Amino acid sequence: MPQWLLELLDKTFTGISAYQLVKSFFYIVFTLVLARLLFWFLDTGLKRVFVQKTGSTFLLQERRAKTLYPLLRSILFYTISFFAFLNILSLIGISTATLLASASILGLAVGFGAQSLVKDVISGFFIIFEDQFAVGEYVRADKFEGIVEEIGLRATKLRDWGGELHTIPNGTITSVTNFNRGKMRSMVDINLPYDEDIEKAMELIARVGRDMAEELKNKIVEGPKVQGIINLGEAFVVVRIVAYTVPMEQWEIEREMRRRIVRVLAQEGIRIPNLKKVYIEHRD
């Protein structure tokens, strides 16, 4: 063992009896065990409130619970660990009052240089407690969009369709678009040449909407409904069909409407114009 370490141990434990040393050791172990038990007990209470079901329902909305539980659990862990650490320091003879006073002065000095961190934390509190979005929801936060994987006090993490994980400081989030609150719109525009039977085509499109409403009632809230001709182009008219869906199903419903409409129109011999060909013919 190095000489400097032997000298340090000799100075530290000079005048301390074996009984006092063993007593302090058991006090430290008792403090750690008590802190662990306290954390387990309070964490179990958090799970009952935020995670576990009462009967067939959650005490809180499921996504809201998934957002709050990890955050509160983390705060609980660090708070209990902090007080256990202070208690252990007092057991080995270190003045916690002096330590806290020094920490307060250091914290004040750091606070002046960490204004952006304070801004992130305050923004994080508003995001969480105003329930602007929750874990598992699809949102657009400024120029980023994706599924919310984690909401912390300092930053929010979004996973986009390509798999990239975006970590966004909460203080930089100035606007949020949430795609999971309320019914979502699915909208498809169909171009039809003037020389086709427009009325027949609209009836076929409406029939597709009725069939989808019956077959996909678990995803479609309202419609699909043909709104009619919304625009008159140079070589074709534009017919629009609109449906409202449960959150996160709007894109799938749009794709399915397009697929079925193209198939039905083709079966009935109704053409959809080739836009590139139409443009070339009109230019010539």
Summary of the structure (lengths in Angstrom):
residues: 284
radius of gyration: 31.9
end to end distance: 93.8
largest distance: 105.9
contacts: 771
relative contact order: 0.07
helix: 54%
strand: 22%
